[in-house]
Amino acid sequence: MKRTIAAIALASTALLVTACGETQRDKIEEAAKANGMTDVQFLACEDFANGIGNISSEDQGARIELAREVNEWAQKGGEDLATAGDSLARTATGSTTSWNVASDGFAEACWRAGWPRPGTVE
């Protein structure tokens, strides 16, 4: 199960969301909002971050499901996230390499939108 650096880093912040309970999630959301992230952008990136660490990049069915879930919000989150979400959807049925590139692209779009980078939320 290969992971790319951006997706791993984004998912590591998500582990804080799921492992530390609602209080930590609130801190991550607060930091994201302080960075200019909208509610819709936060939900898209949260779904991606929580999902990417739980699937194998070789599992096409899981990739399709994650892309579908993420795009419910990403398509409403502005052009950058919508474009990155489209890329996830297009590559979900493609090669593992193309999926990994699209995953990194989505992680980068989340950071540009304001998702906190690892180590920035206590």
C-alpha positions in Angstrom: 0.0 0.0 0.0 2.0 2.9 -1.3 1.2 6.4 -0.2 2.5 9.7 -1.5 4.0 12.3 0.8 1.3 14.9 0.5 -1.5 12.4 1.1 0.3 10.9 4.1 0.9 14.4 5.6 -2.8 15.4 5.1 -3.9 12.1 6.6 -1.7 12.5 9.6 -3.6 15.6 10.5 -6.8 13.6 10.0 -5.6 11.0 12.4 -5.8 13.7 15.0 -9.4 14.3 13.9 -10.5 10.7 14.4 -8.2 9.5 17.2 -8.4 12.4 19.6 -12.1 13.0 19.6 -14.4 15.9 18.9 -12.2 18.4 20.8 -9.2 17.9 18.5 -11.5 18.0 15.5 -12.8 21.4 16.7 -9.2 22.6 16.9 -8.4 21.5 13.4 -11.6 23.1 12.1 -10.9 26.3 14.0 -7.4 26.4 12.5 -8.7 25.7 9.0 -11.3 28.5 9.3 -8.7 30.9 10.6 -6.7 30.1 7.4 -9.7 31.1 5.3 -11.3 27.7 4.7 -15.1 27.6 4.2 -17.4 25.0 5.7 -17.8 23.1 2.4 -14.0 23.1 1.8 -13.4 21.8 5.3 -15.9 19.0 4.8 -14.3 17.9 1.5 -10.8 17.9 2.9 -11.9 16.2 6.1 -13.6 13.4 4.1 -10.5 13.0 2.0 -8.1 13.1 4.9 -10.1 10.6 6.9 -10.5 8.3 4.0 -7.1 8.3 2.2 -5.3 6.7 5.2 -7.8 3.9 5.4 -7.7 2.6 1.8 -5.1 0.8 -0.3 -4.2 2.9 -3.4 -4.5 -0.4 -5.3 -8.2 -0.9 -4.2 -10.1 0.5 -7.2 -13.5 0.1 -5.5 -12.3 2.0 -2.4 -10.8 4.8 -4.6 -14.1 5.2 -6.5 -16.1 5.4 -3.2 -13.6 7.9 -1.7 -13.7 10.1 -4.8 -17.5 10.0 -4.8 -17.7 11.0 -1.1 -15.1 13.8 -1.5 -16.7 15.2 -4.6 -20.0 15.7 -2.8 -18.4 18.7 -1.1 -15.4 19.4 -3.4 -17.6 20.4 -6.3 -19.1 23.2 -4.1 -15.8 24.2 -2.6 -14.4 26.5 -5.4 -12.6 25.9 -8.6 -9.3 24.6 -7.1 -11.0 21.8 -5.0 -13.5 21.1 -7.8 -10.7 20.6 -10.3 -8.7 18.4 -7.8 -11.9 16.4 -7.1 -12.5 15.9 -10.8 -9.0 14.5 -11.0 -9.6 12.1 -8.2 -12.8 10.9 -9.9 -11.1 10.5 -13.3 -8.2 8.5 -11.9 -10.2 6.3 -9.5 -10.6 3.7 -12.2 -7.1 4.2 -13.6 -3.6 3.2 -12.6 -2.3 3.3 -9.0 0.3 5.9 -10.2 -2.3 8.3 -11.6 -4.4 7.9 -8.4 -1.4 8.7 -6.2 -0.7 11.8 -8.3 -4.4 12.9 -8.1 -4.4 12.2 -4.3 -1.3 14.5 -3.8 -3.0 17.1 -6.0 -6.1 17.0 -3.8 -4.0 17.2 -0.6 -2.2 20.3 -2.0 -5.6 21.8 -2.9 -6.7 21.3 0.7 -3.6 23.1 2.0 -4.1 26.0 -0.4 -7.7 26.2 0.8 -6.5 26.4 4.4 -6.3 22.9 5.8 -3.7 23.0 8.7 -0.4 21.4 7.9 0.9 18.6 10.2 2.3 19.9 13.5 0.4 23.2 13.4 -2.5 22.1 15.6 -1.9 21.1 19.2 
